[in-house]
Amino acid sequence: MSSGGATEFHSGLVSIIIPVFNRAAMLTEALASAEAQSYRPIEVVLVDDGSTDGTGRLCDELAARSPERVRALHQANAGPGAAREAGRNAARGEFLQYLDSDDLLYPEKLAKQVAALRSAPDAGIAYCWTRLRRSDGLLVEGPWKGSGERRETMFPWFLTERWWDTPNPLYRRSVCDAAGPWLPLWQEEDWEYDCRIAATGTKLVQVPEFLVEVRELAEERLSGGDSRDR
């Protein structure tokens, strides 16, 4: 199906958008977790945000290895919000999955979240439990932040805390289109974006399992006071 623009959208397809800046080693792991998904069909859109260390070249190499599934985009360094927006504009899927280059999707994530959305047609987002791996390698035992709580809407909780991390939710594309573009912000761009989605009254469905792992890094982060966003 098509929205009338240049991009043709495909029913059932999940677009996984991975923005990256100077993080070659971790990008390979993130992409591997995307390609290991039991769900099909998928596409992966790598967005090199003006990397200066060879990450951009790696994006092209990874896309060349799986040209039927992986594409690489390049832009001047403009920050995580602009990079995700470039990926969103290029995505062709019915569902959108944002994946930070330092995080991992568990193999059944997309299968279970797509199934959850199919079973709840009034819901626009499926979320799950987040597993946190600390910088010392240890896993936090319970669901990270508020991801373990069952909630039907994002507000009022998102007014005080973004209680999931960027790779946790699976969005219907229609929800993201209704919210509009990611803003070219360098900090809290993900919170601002999700609050716009929350303002549309989007309903949630929870998959009460650990399906995504976010990793705490030792270096200073760029988004929200850290660099976990890419």
C-alpha positions as CSV (number, residue, x, y, z in Angstrom):
1,M,0.0,0.0,0.0
2,S,1.1,3.6,-0.5
3,S,0.6,6.9,1.3
4,G,0.7,8.9,-1.9
5,G,4.3,9.9,-1.6
6,A,7.5,8.4,-3.1
7,T,7.8,5.7,-0.5
8,E,5.8,2.5,-1.0
9,F,4.5,0.9,2.3
10,H,4.2,-2.8,2.7
11,S,1.6,-4.5,4.9
12,G,3.2,-6.7,7.6
13,L,6.7,-5.4,7.1
14,V,8.6,-4.2,10.2
15,S,11.2,-1.5,9.5
16,I,14.0,-1.4,12.0
17,I,15.7,2.0,12.1
18,I,19.2,2.1,13.6
19,P,20.9,5.5,13.8
20,V,24.6,5.4,14.5
21,F,27.5,7.8,15.2
22,N,31.1,6.5,15.7
23,R,30.1,3.2,17.1
24,A,31.2,0.5,14.7
25,A,31.8,-2.4,17.1
26,M,28.4,-2.1,18.8
27,L,26.6,-1.5,15.5
28,T,27.5,-5.0,14.3
29,E,25.9,-6.5,17.4
30,A,22.8,-4.4,17.2
31,L,22.3,-5.3,13.5
32,A,22.9,-9.0,14.3
33,S,20.1,-8.9,16.9
34,A,17.8,-7.3,14.3
35,E,18.6,-9.9,11.6
36,A,18.1,-12.7,14.2
37,Q,14.4,-11.9,14.6
38,S,12.1,-14.9,14.1
39,Y,9.6,-12.5,12.5
40,R,9.6,-11.9,8.8
41,P,9.3,-9.7,6.7
42,I,11.7,-7.1,8.1
43,E,13.9,-4.4,6.6
44,V,16.8,-2.6,8.4
45,V,17.6,1.1,7.7
46,L,21.1,2.1,9.0
47,V,21.5,5.9,9.3
48,D,25.1,7.0,9.6
49,D,24.9,10.4,11.3
50,G,28.1,11.8,9.9
51,S,30.5,9.4,11.6
52,T,34.2,10.2,11.4
53,D,35.7,6.9,12.4
54,G,34.8,4.4,9.7
55,T,31.3,3.6,11.0
56,G,29.9,5.0,7.7
57,R,32.0,2.6,5.7
58,L,30.9,-0.3,7.9
59,C,27.3,0.7,7.3
60,D,27.9,0.3,3.5
61,E,29.6,-3.1,4.1
62,L,26.8,-4.4,6.2
63,A,24.2,-3.3,3.7
64,A,26.2,-5.0,0.9
65,R,26.1,-8.3,2.8
66,S,22.3,-8.4,2.9
67,P,21.1,-6.0,0.2
68,E,17.7,-7.6,0.1
69,R,17.1,-6.6,3.8
70,V,19.6,-3.9,4.9
71,R,20.0,-0.3,3.5
72,A,22.5,2.3,4.5
73,L,21.8,6.1,4.5
74,H,24.3,8.8,5.2
75,Q,23.9,12.4,6.4
76,A,25.9,15.2,7.9
77,N,26.1,15.1,11.7
78,A,22.7,16.4,12.8
79,G,21.9,14.5,16.0
80,P,19.8,11.5,16.9
81,G,16.4,13.1,16.2
82,A,17.3,14.0,12.7
83,A,18.9,10.6,12.1
84,R,15.8,8.8,13.2
85,E,13.6,11.0,11.0
86,A,15.8,10.2,8.0
87,G,15.2,6.5,8.8
88,R,11.5,7.0,9.2
89,N,11.2,8.8,5.9
90,A,13.0,5.9,4.2
91,A,11.1,3.1,6.0
92,R,8.6,1.1,4.1
93,G,7.0,-1.0,6.9
94,E,3.6,-1.1,8.4
95,F,5.4,-1.2,11.8
96,L,8.4,0.8,13.0
97,Q,11.1,-0.4,15.4
98,Y,13.7,2.1,16.6
99,L,16.9,0.4,17.8
100,D,19.9,2.3,19.3
101,S,23.2,1.1,18.1
102,D,24.3,0.0,21.6
103,D,21.2,-2.1,22.4
104,L,19.9,-5.5,21.5
105,L,16.5,-7.0,20.4
106,Y,15.8,-10.5,21.7
107,P,14.9,-13.0,18.9
108,E,11.1,-13.1,19.6
109,K,10.6,-9.4,20.1
110,L,9.0,-8.5,16.8
111,A,7.0,-11.7,16.5
112,K,5.4,-11.2,19.9
113,Q,4.8,-7.5,19.6
114,V,3.3,-7.7,16.1
115,A,1.0,-10.5,17.4
116,A,0.0,-8.3,20.3
117,L,-0.9,-5.4,18.0
118,R,-2.8,-7.8,15.7
119,S,-4.9,-9.0,18.6
120,A,-5.5,-5.4,19.8
121,P,-6.5,-3.4,16.7
122,D,-7.3,-0.4,18.8
123,A,-3.7,-0.2,20.2
124,G,-1.1,1.8,18.4
125,I,2.0,0.6,20.3
126,A,3.1,-2.7,21.8
127,Y,5.6,-2.5,24.6
128,C,7.5,-5.1,26.7
129,W,9.8,-5.5,29.6
130,T,13.2,-3.9,29.3
131,R,16.3,-5.7,30.6
132,L,19.2,-3.4,31.7
133,R,22.8,-4.6,31.4
134,R,25.0,-2.3,33.5
135,S,28.4,-1.1,32.4
136,D,30.0,-3.8,34.6
137,G,28.2,-6.5,32.6
138,L,25.7,-7.4,35.2
139,L,22.0,-7.7,34.4
140,V,19.5,-5.9,36.6
141,E,17.0,-8.5,37.8
142,G,13.6,-7.0,37.3
143,P,12.0,-4.9,34.4
144,W,13.9,-1.6,34.0
145,K,12.1,1.7,34.7
146,G,8.3,1.3,34.5
147,S,8.3,-1.2,31.7
148,G,7.0,-4.0,34.0
149,E,3.8,-2.1,34.8
150,R,0.7,-2.7,32.6
151,R,-0.6,0.6,31.3
152,E,-3.2,1.3,28.7
153,T,-2.0,4.8,27.8
154,M,1.2,6.8,27.9
155,F,-0.2,9.9,29.7
156,P,-0.2,10.9,32.5
157,W,3.0,8.9,33.3
158,F,5.1,10.3,30.4
159,L,4.6,13.8,31.9
160,T,7.1,12.9,34.6
161,E,9.2,10.0,33.2
162,R,9.9,8.3,29.9
163,W,9.5,4.8,31.4
164,W,10.6,2.8,28.5
165,D,13.8,3.1,26.4
166,T,13.8,3.8,22.7
167,P,14.1,0.2,21.5
168,N,11.2,-1.1,23.7
169,P,8.1,0.0,21.8
170,L,6.9,-1.3,18.5
171,Y,4.9,1.4,16.7
172,R,2.2,1.2,14.1
173,R,3.5,3.4,11.3
174,S,0.1,5.2,11.3
175,V,0.8,6.4,14.9
176,C,4.2,7.8,13.9
177,D,2.8,9.5,10.9
178,A,0.1,11.1,13.0
179,A,2.6,12.4,15.5
180,G,4.7,14.1,12.8
181,P,8.5,14.2,12.3
182,W,11.3,13.7,14.9
183,L,12.7,17.1,15.7
184,P,16.4,17.8,15.2
185,L,17.1,17.9,18.9
186,W,20.3,16.6,20.5
187,Q,18.8,15.9,24.0
188,E,15.5,14.4,25.1
189,E,14.4,14.1,21.5
190,D,12.9,10.7,22.2
191,W,10.9,11.9,25.2
192,E,9.5,14.9,23.2
193,Y,8.6,12.6,20.4
194,D,6.8,10.1,22.6
195,C,4.9,12.9,24.3
196,R,3.5,14.0,21.0
197,I,2.4,10.4,20.4
198,A,0.9,10.3,23.8
199,A,-1.1,13.5,23.1
200,T,-2.9,11.7,20.3
201,G,-4.4,9.3,22.8
202,T,-2.6,6.3,21.5
203,K,-3.5,3.1,23.3
204,L,-0.9,0.5,24.5
205,V,-0.8,-3.2,24.7
206,Q,1.9,-4.9,26.8
207,V,3.8,-8.1,26.2
208,P,4.9,-9.1,29.8
209,E,8.3,-10.6,28.8
210,F,11.9,-9.4,28.5
211,L,12.2,-8.7,24.7
212,V,14.9,-6.0,24.6
213,E,18.2,-5.3,26.3
214,V,19.6,-1.8,26.9
215,R,23.2,-1.4,27.8
216,E,24.7,1.1,30.1
217,L,27.9,2.6,28.8
218,A,30.8,3.9,30.8
219,E,31.4,6.9,28.5
220,E,29.4,10.1,28.7
221,R,26.2,9.9,26.8
222,L,24.8,12.5,24.4
223,S,21.0,12.2,24.7
224,G,19.3,13.1,27.9
225,G,22.7,13.7,29.4
226,D,24.1,10.5,27.8
227,S,25.0,9.0,24.4
228,R,22.9,5.9,24.5
229,D,20.7,7.2,21.7
230,R,23.0,6.1,18.9
